Amino acid sequence: MFWSSRKTEEVSFRYENVYIHPTAEIGVDVELGPFTYIGPNCRVGDGCRLHNNVTLVGNSALGEGNEVFPGAVIGAVPQDKKYQGEETWVVIGARNIIRECVTVNTGTLLGGSVTRIGSRNLIMASCHIAHDCILEDDITMANNVLLGGHVRVERNASFGGLAAVHHYVTVGQHAFVGGLARVTQDVPPFMLVEGNPVRVWSINKVGLKRSGFSPKVLRALKDAHRILFRSKMARKEAADSLLLEHGAVEEVHQLLEFLAATERGNQGRARQP
C-alpha cells in the first residue's frame, strides 16, 4: 500500500525535541518543527513541512509536499464505540495544507479501515475529519468544519466556516456548503446549499466560473436547478424534460446520476447503510 521511504540524515531538524518512532519512515527534504511527534507506522513523504507541535499519533501516511501547521493531530483512533483496537489508517495525498488544530481520525473496519484525503486540499483551522471519511482533490474547508464518520467529499467542493456534516453524507463535486449549515442529506454536485437544515439555493455560480465551466454548461446547470429544485414537477418528469433540452451536457448527466443514487439510499444519503 505504501511507498518505501528513506530514513536518512537529510531530515531537517531545525530544533531539538522532535520525536520519531523507530518504525516511522521519513522522506528526503522533510522539515520538522520543535515538539513534533511522529508515532509508530507513520510515513512522511518527500518535501513535507510539519510545523511545531504537530502530532502523527500512528498509522498515518503523508504523500509529498504536505504542510501541517501547529496543533494538528493526525491518526488518532476513531471516536466510534464499535472500534476495538483494530489496525486502521489515515492516508493523505500530496501538497495539502492542513492548518492549526485540525484533527483527522483513522478508519474503522466497517468503513474499510482507512480515512483517506486526496491532494491539493486546503483544510483550515480546527476542522475535524472523522473516521472513514473520503476527501477527493482540490477541496476547501473553512475554519471549524466538522465531518462525521463515513462522509465523502467529491473534488472541488467548498465549505463555509462552522458547517457540520452528518455521517454518511456525500457532498458532490463543485458544490458549495454555506457557513453554519447543518447538512443531514447528500449535497448535489454543482449546487450551493445553506441553512439549518440545508436547502439548495442556486448553482455554485462563483465556484463554477472559477473552475472554468463554459457558459453553455452554466446555462444547463441553471436550468437543472430551476427544473429539479424549484418546479413542482415529479423527479422523473423533471429529469426527462432536462435531458430533452440539455442531454448533450455531461454535467447534467452527472447531477441526475447523483440524485438517483441519493434516492436509492437511506434517509437522503446514498452511502447510508
Summary of the structure (lengths in Angstrom):
residues: 273
radius of gyration: 20.3
end to end distance: 27.0
largest distance: 66.3
contacts: 974
relative contact order: 0.07
helix: 19%
strand: 27%
